[in-house]
Amino acid sequence: MTERVYLSAPDVGAAEEACLVEALRSGWIAPLGPDVDSFEQEMAQRIGRRYGVALSSGTAALHLALLSKGIGPGDIVLTSTMTFAATANAIVYTGAEPYFIDCLPDTGNMDPSLLREALQDLVEAGERVQAIVPVDLLGKSANYSEIQAIAEEYKVPLIVDAAESLGAKHEGKPAGAWGDIAVFSFNGNKIMTTSGGGMLLTDDEDVAAKVRYLATQARQPVVHYEHVDIGYNYRLSNLLAAIGRAQLVRLDEMIAKRRQHREAYKQLIAGVHGVSIFGGEDDQNDNCWLTSLLIDPSIAGFHAADLSAELSMQNIESRPLWKPMHVQPVFADARRLVNGSSEQLFKTGLTLPSGSAMTVQTFKRVQDAIATFFESRCSV
Ligand SMILES: *Cc1c(COP(=O)(O)O)cnc(C)c1O
């Protein structure tokens, strides 16, 4: 059997190995150390933020972002329904209620007009909306010029889930620079990885200090470990931060590689009726983390699932877009304001191998498999 092609395998090699070994030999194993400090500074500088706090995952970063804003039981947090479950889970960890907002059909990102409508209704009903958590889907920033204006108008903190959008921009400002707090993930499948990890970015000194405190078991600064709050063990290990520093140096090169794949997929679908690149019309500011097709079966004559089945037979991974949170069994009772866009994207989208570690030969295997499928299924 030929080797399996994954959507987004980690892209690590000699540079990461050298940094990791150096950190190991330096003796800074347990658990914080100079690579954590440097990684935080390098990330904050790259994004143009005052503070970065390296944490054990993007989910942990979201959780502490919410806690640092005092969010808890009785609060409502407005978030994107089109996302990975981690966004909604972090809200539930705090005891707050996630309220799901649908997306724009062309980007999958939070629809600002739905956000305003939900916010207005909830505020009029006297409910406590304490945060807005938009998500940058698959490496495209949400519309922060509009969302930020709404957050400011209603005086609700904006916490951005930028887990997928490191390296992207919106109106010239980097992903992660929008909102009161933004969060990145360095999970193994993200655009850059520490094998597992995350980072919280903010310009607010108090938030950064509170997050560091909560992430290290909420210890008071006395020798006998006095505790007045419930804390967490959420810091990133120094060894993993060393990998992150090596990855950050290579970030632009890795983004360029993913963009090349995006461009090649665009050529591949040119002239194939009923098939388009999700968000591909306007992607010069995206990081191209994952490339997905949108397939309209009434025009194309086949479904996303048909192409997926064919790729699967050739040991090539593909996957629908995120299943919206409001149709997940675990959130069946959650409140929402939806317009059908996310459900439509879930039905028609198919994400293709996009990773920067893919070799030319491997990527050609994917291209050939898709081209052969198109030839067999449609009149190109
Ligand atoms: C990956 C991801 C997360 C979670 O990050 P982890 O580091 O895996 O905990 C959160 N939100 C979104 C949108 C993600 O894609």
The ligand as a MOL file (V3000), in Angstrom:
LIG
                    3D

  0  0  0     0  0            999 V3000
M  V30 BEGIN CTAB
M  V30 COUNTS 15 15 0 0 0
M  V30 BEGIN ATOM
M  V30 1 C -6.9630 23.6220 16.8380 0
M  V30 2 C -8.0160 24.5410 17.2780 0
M  V30 3 C -8.2200 24.8370 18.6300 0
M  V30 4 C -7.5650 24.0910 19.7530 0
M  V30 5 O -6.2120 24.1180 19.8130 0
M  V30 6 P -5.4430 22.9440 20.5940 0
M  V30 7 O -4.0450 23.4420 20.6180 0
M  V30 8 O -5.6020 21.7000 19.7880 0
M  V30 9 O -6.0350 22.8230 21.9470 0
M  V30 10 C -9.1510 25.7900 18.9730 0
M  V30 11 N -9.8800 26.4110 18.0340 0
M  V30 12 C -9.7340 26.1330 16.7310 0
M  V30 13 C -10.5740 26.8780 15.7570 0
M  V30 14 C -8.8190 25.1760 16.3050 0
M  V30 15 O -8.7230 24.8820 15.0050 0
M  V30 END ATOM
M  V30 BEGIN BOND
M  V30 1 1 1 2
M  V30 2 1 2 3
M  V30 3 2 2 14
M  V30 4 1 3 4
M  V30 5 2 3 10
M  V30 6 1 4 5
M  V30 7 1 5 6
M  V30 8 2 6 7
M  V30 9 1 6 8
M  V30 10 1 6 9
M  V30 11 1 10 11
M  V30 12 2 11 12
M  V30 13 1 12 13
M  V30 14 1 12 14
M  V30 15 1 14 15
M  V30 END BOND
M  V30 END CTAB
M  END
